[in-house]
Amino acid sequence: MDIYCGDLSADLVGKEVTLSGWCRYIRDHGGKLFVDLADRTGISQVVFDGNLLEPAKVLGREYVIRVNGLAQERDKETIDKENPTGKFEVKAENLIIINKADTPPFEITDEKGKFLAAEDLRLKYRYLDLRRTEMISNIVFRDKVTKAARQFFWDNGFLELETPTLVKDTYETGARPFIVPSRTKKGSFYSLPQSPQIYKQLIMVAGFDKYFQVARAFRDEDQREDRQPEFTQLDLEVSFKDENYIMLLIESLIEKILKSVMNEDINLPLKRLKYEEAINRYGSDKPDLRYGYEIIDITDAMKKSDYNTVKRVLENGGKVKAICFSADYGKSERITKDFMLSAIELAKTNGLKGLTWLFVENGKLKSIPEAIASSLSNIEGDLMSLLKAKDGDIIIFAADLDELLLLQTLGKIRKAIGDKIGKFSSKFSFLWVIDFPLFEVDGITKKLKPSHNPFTAPFTEDMELLEKEPEKVRGRQFDLVLNGNEVGGGAVRINNADLQLKILKMIGMSEQEALDAFGFLITALRFGAPEDIGFAIGLDRFVTVLKEKQSIRDFILFPKTKSFDSPIDGSPTKIEDKRLLDDYKLKRTD
């Protein structure tokens, strides 16, 4: 019988089996030759001796072979306890070499302590890297999550529908799009969708009230370490429902995925945290709540100190914020001088002038240099009380005139320190962040821009603020956060054409520009648009965080590098001038 390499078990002992796969490790013991044969399910040991010994000696690493033989138990002294099939082996009776293989450019291994080849090399030969057990596990895990999500939506009455990939260019709405020239309509272009946003709203107008899709999306963003120009969303939209329905639905989806795929339980309902509270307490709209370490305002206490550097900021109306970390400083070596300097540099990089470190020893504040702690001696008790500080704790604080900048920078430092020394209270920390501002003010132009997207409905009770105080208007949008990562987001949509046009004009578009870009949506909203609400989970990041890994590239079959190059095929590549001119009537400008 044909079996996978990972299926070799006690039930098959004494039976004839056929295995097909790749020769991972080969060991010649003189009278016997042992091959670890691998496929996507695992590794089985195959033994060659007798008449098959010489033919098997030609085998090399990653040769593709098919073997027929008798499944048997291994000798006790040869059992591989690290391998699920390690108690058994196949005694080969027939060998077929399907294909030979050149020597791989790196060793395909998952053994602990083994050197792992550089990522660029592994991405160039991704089909070899994907043979590693760890990579197989990642891709299979992603498939299981996607399968569970699909079944969940089907079970809840959703239709799986597809939105187009070649769409109208609406550059003004977000990141730069990828554009595709039209061959049949010279000088015109399509755009690859940054999300199915507008088209799933049209699906609601059409009356298909529950839509979902495993959707591909494309964004030409600035280079960042863990972003991809093409990514996948678990995308949905429903009519005649509100935020509470979607949040409870997604909670049930998460519960199903964790239980069916990972055998993990989750406490429901998930915590809900208002945006303003998240920023004030954690300095982030996606806080990691596996550890505490809240930001505390110590402005009033610091006004009484002799720390002149901070007092000058306070005299100009600034604020002082602090965080106390329970790190058992006296025993821990994880917070080193170099790490403290890197945190100070992180603060400066984000716009603060500096960061102060304090340590609690024997009920007293200590610092390097000692003069800082001395300048705080008259408020030492107040600070210790405010921060609930105790021996072994670490305190950081900073001051600035820009309170939001101060909070957000401390939030980044909180994450850096929390990831390093935090005692996690749970494996997974899910929460909802709600009540976002509808608009943000651009730091350079000072113009309004959407905090999420320009199709989000404002709260009804905030509508009167749109004209005079738009920055105070709350949007009916919400984010799903997991372990300090935004893994999903949703919003109630604007279903009124006039309001949609008004919002587009508020973010700087003229009426004609708005109609040129989004006229087809605005027209659709005039033909009986229902109340609708949507949500999307970034599948790549979601599975990465669930598996407690660092890089989304490890869960994508053929990812790009952080500079958006594709090592496996060398793209992007240039196209001949003649082809551009003949097919698309385009001229190269570089």
Protein Blocks (a to p, Z undefined) as FASTA:
>chain_A
ZZdfklgcfklgoiacddddddfbdcdehjaccdddddfkbccddddehjllmmmmmpce
hiacddddddddddfklpcfkbmklmgccddfbdcdfbdcdddfbdcdfbehiacddfkl
mmmmmmlmmmpmklmmmmmmmmmmmmmmmmmmmmnopacddddfbdcddfklmccddddd
dfklghiacdddfbfklmmmmmmmnopabccddddddddddddfkbcfbdcddddddehi
afklmmmmmmmmmmmmmmmmnopacddddddddfklmmmmnopabdcfkbghiaddfklm
mmmmcbfklmmmmmnopacddddddehlmlpckbcfklmmmmmmmmmmnopabdcdddde
ehiacdddfklmmmmmmmmmmmmmmnopaehiacdddddfblmlmmmmmmmmmmmmmmmm
occfbfbdcdddehiafbdcdfklopacdfkbmkbccdfklmmmmmmmmmlpccdddddd
eehiafbdcddddfbfklmmmmmmmnopafklmmmmmmmmmmmmmnopacdddddddfkl
mmmmmnopablklmcfbacdfkopafknopacdddfklmmmmnopacfZZ
